[in-house]
């Protein structure tokens, strides 16, 4: 069976992918720039390294193992990290990983990007395909490193001959083990909605994305692909599904709200609560014979269930 490197192994998505690969009999190696707590269950025995993707330590990982494929899922979206560190990890680090894949004759590289690079904009048409322009960088420099990562990886799709490259642009990824901005926002005690706005919004369950990554790794296909969930729903409908306590927030008060919760909602995400950014993943479904298994209702509820049940139990005590 194949030897597979999974970056970002501290995160819930990377661990879900690693579990699927171990279940298939593959030899999995994990790496992360952060400390990784001891893994349990089927992942307890896999080698795990701590290495910044832009430093020489990542070279040692490639020298110790002959990887058939690399799943670069460790894009740093945490805005608590400095702009310089995110650039070094996401852009310089990703370039280093791609070069190592080439020099070590890796057969397949899957790179995790994000649909956020399309940007939520009133000029967007619906749905957005892989060939549409990336509007986000013109207004929100916080996501510039993600756009550079995507552009660099997308060039490799066509420039890399031996190593087949797949770039995935998933919609809002949520789930019980995900701690990104959207999952954290949905779990909040009180969730505002912007007065006068109710855009269509998509969600993708972490297990469906994990399946998508695994099938992309095993296929001979290469290319740039959106990945979406079962269906799009209005944002306020999503809040009703998760039983969120919500309140209207006038647009002029957005800046005040962001200052109050700076780590919960990145500035670029606000536009996604105003304008639609609905993507189509028909290209991915056709190429990889993949479909999401989780309904939008189950996807959303699984993300907040522990929080809501705990709150209900505390209230009844």
N, C-alpha and C positions, 0 to 999 in steps of 0.2 A: 504494500500500500504506500501511498505518497506521504512525503514529509511536507508539512504545511506550517508556515510562519504566520501568526496572527498578531498584529500590532494592536495596542490599546487594550491589552488583556485584563487590565483592572476594571474595565467597564462591563456593564451587563450585556450589551449587544455582543461584544467580542467573546464573552464567556458562553453565550447561547450558541454562537457559531462554532466555538471550539467543542462544545458538547456534541453537536450534530456530527462533526468530523470524527471525533473519537468513537462515536457510535457506529460510524461507517468503517472503522478499523484503521484510520489514518494516524500517522505519528504527528502530533501537534506540538509546536513550540510557541510560547507566548513571550511578548516583550512589551514594555511600557516605559514611558519616561517617568512615571510616578511609582511610588511603592505599591506593590501588589500584596494584599493580605493573603494568607495561605488559602489555596483553593481546596475545595472538598469534592466528594463524590467522584465522578469519572475524571475530573480534572486534577485530582490530588497528585497524580504521578507525572504530569507533564512538566517539562523544563520551563522555567519562567525566568526571564532576565530583566533587569532594570537598565535601560540604555536610552539616552537621548537620541532621537532619530538623526540628528545632524552631527553627532560626535563619532569618534573612532570606535566606541564600544559596540555600536551596531555592526561594524565590520567584523568584530570577533564572533558575533552571533552567526553571521553568514559563513564564517570560516569553520565553525564547529559543526555545522549541519549542512547537508546537501538538500536544499529545498526544491521540491517540484513546483510549488506554488506559494505565493505570498499574498496575504489578504491585509491590505493596508487600511485598517479600520480606525486608526488612532488619530484622526484629525482632531485638533484641539479647538473646540468651540467655546471653551470657558473664558468669558471676558474678564475673570478675575486675574488671569495671566496677563502680563504686560504685552503690549503690541509687538515689541521686539522679540519676546520669547515665542509668541504665537507664530510670528513670521519664520523664526529659525526652525521651529518644529514642523510647521505645516508646509512651508515652501522649500527652505534649504534641506530640511530633513527628508521630505518626500522625494526631492531630487536625488538625494544620496541613496535612498532605498531603491529608486528606479535604476540608478547606475549600478548598484550592487546586484540587482536582478539580472542586468545585462552581463556583468562580468562573471557572475556565478552561474550563468546559463539556466536561469529559472524559466520554466515553460509558461506560467500563467501568473498575472498580477491583476488583482482586483483592488481598485482604489475607491474609497468612500468619499463622495462629495456631498452636496446638499442642494435641494431645490431652492433654498434661500437665495442662491446666486441669481436667479431669475428676477427677484425683487417683486414686491407687491406694488402695483402701480395702476392708476385709473386707465392707463392706455393699454393695459394687458388685454389680449383676447383670450377666449376660453375654448378649448384647453391649450396649454402651452406645450410645445414639442421640443425635442432635443436640439433642433436647429434654430430655435428662436433666440433673440438677443438676451444678454445678461444685463439687466437694468440696475441691479442692486448697488454695484460699486460706484455709480455716479452720485449717490446721495449718502451712502453709509460706509465710511472708511473702515468701520469695525469688521466688515466682512471682506475687505480687499484681499486678505491673505487666502481666504477660501476660494475666491475667484482665481487668484494666481495658481493655487494648487490645481484647480480644475482645468485651467487652460494648459498647464504644463502636462498634466496626465493625459488630457485629450490629444495633445500633439503626439504623445507616445503611442497612442492607439494606432496611428498611421506610420510612425517612424520606426517602431520596434518590429523587427522581422521575426526573430525567434520567439521572443516573449510576447504572448498574446495579452493585450491589456483591455480590461473592462472598467469603465468609469460609471459608477452608480450615483444617481441624483435622487435620493428618496425624499418624499414629502415628510410632513411632521411625524417623526418617529416617537412613539410613546409606548408605555407598558410598565409593568410592576417593578422592573429592575432598572429602568431608565431614569436618569437624573438630569436630563437636559432642561432648557428653559421652558419648553412647552409643557412637559410632564410636571415640572415643579409648579408652573402657573395653574394648571388644572387642579392640583392638589391644595391650592391655597385656601385659607379660611374664607376669604372674600375675594371674588374675581370680578373686576369691572368689565363692562362692555362699553364701547365708544358710542355715545349718543348719536343716533342717525345712521349708524353703520351696522351691517350684518352680512359680511361677505361669506361666500361659500368656502368651506375649509375641508382639507383632507387630512386623514390620519392613517398611519401605517403601524401595525402592531410589531413589536420587536421580534416575535417569533416568525412572522411572515417575512420580515426583512432578513432574518437569519437564514431562512430557507432560500430566499432569493440569492444571497451571497454564496451559499453552498452550491446552488445549481449553476451560478455564473462561473464558479471556480472549475467545475467539472466539465463544462462545455467547451468545445473548440471555438466558439464565437468570440469575437472581439468587438468593441464599439463603446459608444456613450449611450446610457440608458436612464430614463426616468423610472422610478418605482413608486407606485401609488397604492393606496388601500382599496377597500371595497367600493366606497362611494364618497361623494362630497356632501357635506351637510352645512346649513347655515351655522355660523359661530354660536349664536344664542341657543340654537337647538343642541349643539354639543354641550353647552353649559347646563342645559336642562337634563341631558342624559346622565351627567356626572353629579347631579343634585347639588350644583354649586350655589352658594349664596352669592348672588350677583347684584350689581348696582350700576346705574348709568354714569359714565364719566364724560363730561363735556370736553371736546377736543382741546380747548384752551388750557385745560388743567392737566394735560398729559405730561408736560415738563415737570410739574410739581410731583405727580405720581411717580415718575421715573427717579426723581431724587429720593423719594421715600423708600423705594424698593429697587435700588440700583443693581443688585445681583440677581433679581428675579426675572426682570424683563429687559433684554437688550434693546437699545433704541431702534435698531432696524426691524425688530419684531412688531413694533407698534403699527407699521403700515400693513402688516398681515392681518390686523384686526380691523382694518379700514377697507382695504381693496382686495379683490380676489387674486389668487395665484394658484389656479387649478391646472395641474399638469396631466398629460396623458402618458400612460406607460404601455400603450399598445405595441410599441416596438419591442419592449422587453418581453411581454407576454408571448408574442409570436416567436421570438428568437429562442426562448428558453422553455416554452410550454409551462409557464408558471401562472398561478392565480393565487390571490390572497385567500386564506381560509377563515380569517376572523372577520366578523361583521363589524361595522363601524360602532355599533352599540357595545358589543363585547370588548372591542379594542379600547374604547374610552373608559368603560366601567372598570376594566382590569387595572387601568392606570391609577385609579383613585380609590379602589375598593377598600384597601386596608385603612386608609385615612378616614373615609366616610363611616365605615363600620366602627372604628375606634371612637370616633366623635359621637356616634349614636349611642354606644355603650356608656360613654362617660356622661352623656346627657341624661340617661335613664338611671344612673346610679344614685 
